[in-house]
Amino acid sequence: MKLEGKRILVTGGAGFIGSHLVDLLVAHNSVIVADNLLPERRKTINEKAEYVSVSLLDRGSISSAMKNVDLVIHLAANPLASVTASPEMIGNITMTHNILEIMKENGVSNIAFASSAIIYGNAPVPTKETYGPLKPHSLYAASKLACEALISSYCHSFGMKSWLFRFANVGGPRLRHGPAHDFIAKLRKNPSELEVLGDGTQLRCYLDVNDCVAGVIRVIESADEPVNIVNLGAGDVISVKRIAEIVIEEMRVKAKIRFTAGEPKGWKGDVRIFQPDIALAKSFGWKPRRNSEETVREMVRSLVKEGA
Ligand SMILES: NC(=O)c1ccc[n+]([C@@H]2O[C@H](COP(=O)([O-])OP(=O)(O)OC[C@H]3O[C@@H](n4cnc5c(N)ncnc54)[C@H](O)[C@@H]3O)[C@@H](O)[C@H]2O)c1
């Protein structure tokens, strides 16, 4: 689907990934941002986009925003911080169900969705989209898998088309959650010691947010099945210990790293190694410009500068 001259509704468009995506989409499309953002994030929304303040948990409030929309890009969710929080998990599923119902009522048939490669659990890496059966480790991952299933069923039952993106960790300016963000906050409080959950050997794949949004656009424009499931990642990994070292270097402090446990997992629901295979996305002519270490370093620099 060519993203030119389209009317696109971006849920969560005031958030980290959404605000970067909207910045690109507004050049050639009419964009509506649906979000219930915190007031201090209002300035992250591109001024060429229309903003509707709605809670997607309230089905009635989204209906008017859906008129004449060609594509919904559904990014709104509670962030990864709530990996084990049950009400948030149900909320994510409810939001997705609400959107699908309102799309059906308004004859809107295209949806892109931000899923996560965390749904692979402890799968062999790099993990292809065809890997299964999926056994998520956290309630957050379970909610993403449930949303994918809902969207797939609406596509097959009601003639919709979808692009389900299984993102790696995404990093860049405006991020307000995740380990690097937490490490910066901890070091601002105590610049001499940094507590790291687990033993630091957990491996993470970090995709630059600009690569992420370019990938989303490229895949929507290229993949043409009724349900398109596509991983987006950096193609490599970085350890949590290395992320901590980069934060310490970039903050120019002399902190000692203290690991909380001898076991590799950081928290219940965490996975030890996480790396989506990106061959399918590359087959559409996309490739990430930054690797995980470059992404983390650039992200930390911008977060320190933003005073995050
Ligand atoms: N950032 C990552 O590393 C990452 C990795 C994998 C998947 N994802 C997924 O990508 C999407 C975007 O992530 P992000 O990092 O930009 O998150 P974010 O928290 O920065 O943005 C999410 C946005 O959704 C909005 N939102 C939440 N609940 C809402 C509701 N009930 N009604 C209206 N708006 C609501 C928030 O206000 C926020 O602006 C999410 O679905 C997330 O699960 C993110």
Ligand as a Chemical Component Dictionary entry (heavy atoms), coordinates in Angstrom:
data_LIG
# 
_chem_comp.id                   LIG 
_chem_comp.type                 NON-POLYMER 
_chem_comp.pdbx_formal_charge   0 
_chem_comp.three_letter_code    LIG 
# 
loop_
_chem_comp_atom.comp_id 
_chem_comp_atom.atom_id 
_chem_comp_atom.alt_atom_id 
_chem_comp_atom.type_symbol 
_chem_comp_atom.charge 
_chem_comp_atom.model_Cartn_x 
_chem_comp_atom.model_Cartn_y 
_chem_comp_atom.model_Cartn_z 
_chem_comp_atom.pdbx_ordinal 
LIG N1  N1  N 0  9.935  0.975  22.528 1  
LIG C1  C1  C 0  10.245 -0.293 22.357 2  
LIG O1  O1  O 0  11.390 -0.710 22.588 3  
LIG C2  C2  C 0  9.210  -1.267 21.830 4  
LIG C3  C3  C 0  9.607  -2.584 21.508 5  
LIG C4  C4  C 0  8.655  -3.482 21.042 6  
LIG C5  C5  C 0  7.333  -3.072 20.874 7  
LIG N2  N2  N 1  6.976  -1.795 21.209 8  
LIG C6  C6  C 0  5.581  -1.391 21.030 9  
LIG O2  O2  O 0  5.545  -0.263 20.166 10 
LIG C7  C7  C 0  4.472  0.602  20.572 11 
LIG C8  C8  C 0  5.004  2.006  20.819 12 
LIG O3  O3  O 0  5.999  1.939  21.840 13 
LIG P1  P1  P 0  6.651  3.250  22.446 14 
LIG O4  O4  O 0  7.964  2.866  22.989 15 
LIG O5  O5  O -1 6.537  4.349  21.465 16 
LIG O6  O6  O 0  5.676  3.504  23.679 17 
LIG P2  P2  P 0  5.247  4.903  24.375 18 
LIG O7  O7  O 0  4.827  4.540  25.744 19 
LIG O8  O8  O 0  6.293  5.937  24.194 20 
LIG O9  O9  O 0  3.985  5.329  23.516 21 
LIG C9  C9  C 0  2.732  4.715  23.682 22 
LIG C10 C10 C 0  1.677  5.789  23.530 23 
LIG O10 O10 O 0  0.405  5.149  23.691 24 
LIG C11 C11 C 0  -0.423 6.042  24.391 25 
LIG N3  N3  N 0  -1.489 5.300  25.067 26 
LIG C12 C12 C 0  -1.346 4.341  26.031 27 
LIG N4  N4  N 0  -2.548 3.960  26.467 28 
LIG C13 C13 C 0  -3.468 4.672  25.767 29 
LIG C14 C14 C 0  -4.894 4.736  25.773 30 
LIG N5  N5  N 0  -5.627 3.971  26.598 31 
LIG N6  N6  N 0  -5.513 5.601  24.924 32 
LIG C15 C15 C 0  -4.791 6.391  24.096 33 
LIG N7  N7  N 0  -3.438 6.375  24.043 34 
LIG C16 C16 C 0  -2.793 5.534  24.880 35 
LIG C17 C17 C 0  0.506  6.749  25.393 36 
LIG O11 O11 O 0  -0.026 8.001  25.808 37 
LIG C18 C18 C 0  1.778  6.896  24.578 38 
LIG O12 O12 O 0  1.853  8.169  23.937 39 
LIG C19 C19 C 0  3.844  -0.034 21.803 40 
LIG O13 O13 O 0  2.738  -0.800 21.389 41 
LIG C20 C20 C 0  4.935  -0.945 22.332 42 
LIG O14 O14 O 0  4.410  -2.027 23.061 43 
LIG C21 C21 C 0  7.884  -0.887 21.664 44 
# 
loop_
_chem_comp_bond.comp_id 
_chem_comp_bond.atom_id_1 
_chem_comp_bond.atom_id_2 
_chem_comp_bond.value_order 
_chem_comp_bond.pdbx_ordinal 
LIG N1  C1  SING 1  
LIG C1  O1  DOUB 2  
LIG C1  C2  SING 3  
LIG C2  C3  SING 4  
LIG C2  C21 DOUB 5  
LIG C3  C4  DOUB 6  
LIG C4  C5  SING 7  
LIG C5  N2  DOUB 8  
LIG N2  C6  SING 9  
LIG N2  C21 SING 10 
LIG C6  O2  SING 11 
LIG C6  C20 SING 12 
LIG O2  C7  SING 13 
LIG C7  C8  SING 14 
LIG C7  C19 SING 15 
LIG C8  O3  SING 16 
LIG O3  P1  SING 17 
LIG P1  O4  DOUB 18 
LIG P1  O5  SING 19 
LIG P1  O6  SING 20 
LIG O6  P2  SING 21 
LIG P2  O7  DOUB 22 
LIG P2  O8  SING 23 
LIG P2  O9  SING 24 
LIG O9  C9  SING 25 
LIG C9  C10 SING 26 
LIG C10 O10 SING 27 
LIG C10 C18 SING 28 
LIG O10 C11 SING 29 
LIG C11 N3  SING 30 
LIG C11 C17 SING 31 
LIG N3  C12 SING 32 
LIG N3  C16 SING 33 
LIG C12 N4  DOUB 34 
LIG N4  C13 SING 35 
LIG C13 C14 SING 36 
LIG C13 C16 DOUB 37 
LIG C14 N5  SING 38 
LIG C14 N6  DOUB 39 
LIG N6  C15 SING 40 
LIG C15 N7  DOUB 41 
LIG N7  C16 SING 42 
LIG C17 O11 SING 43 
LIG C17 C18 SING 44 
LIG C18 O12 SING 45 
LIG C19 O13 SING 46 
LIG C19 C20 SING 47 
LIG C20 O14 SING 48 
# 
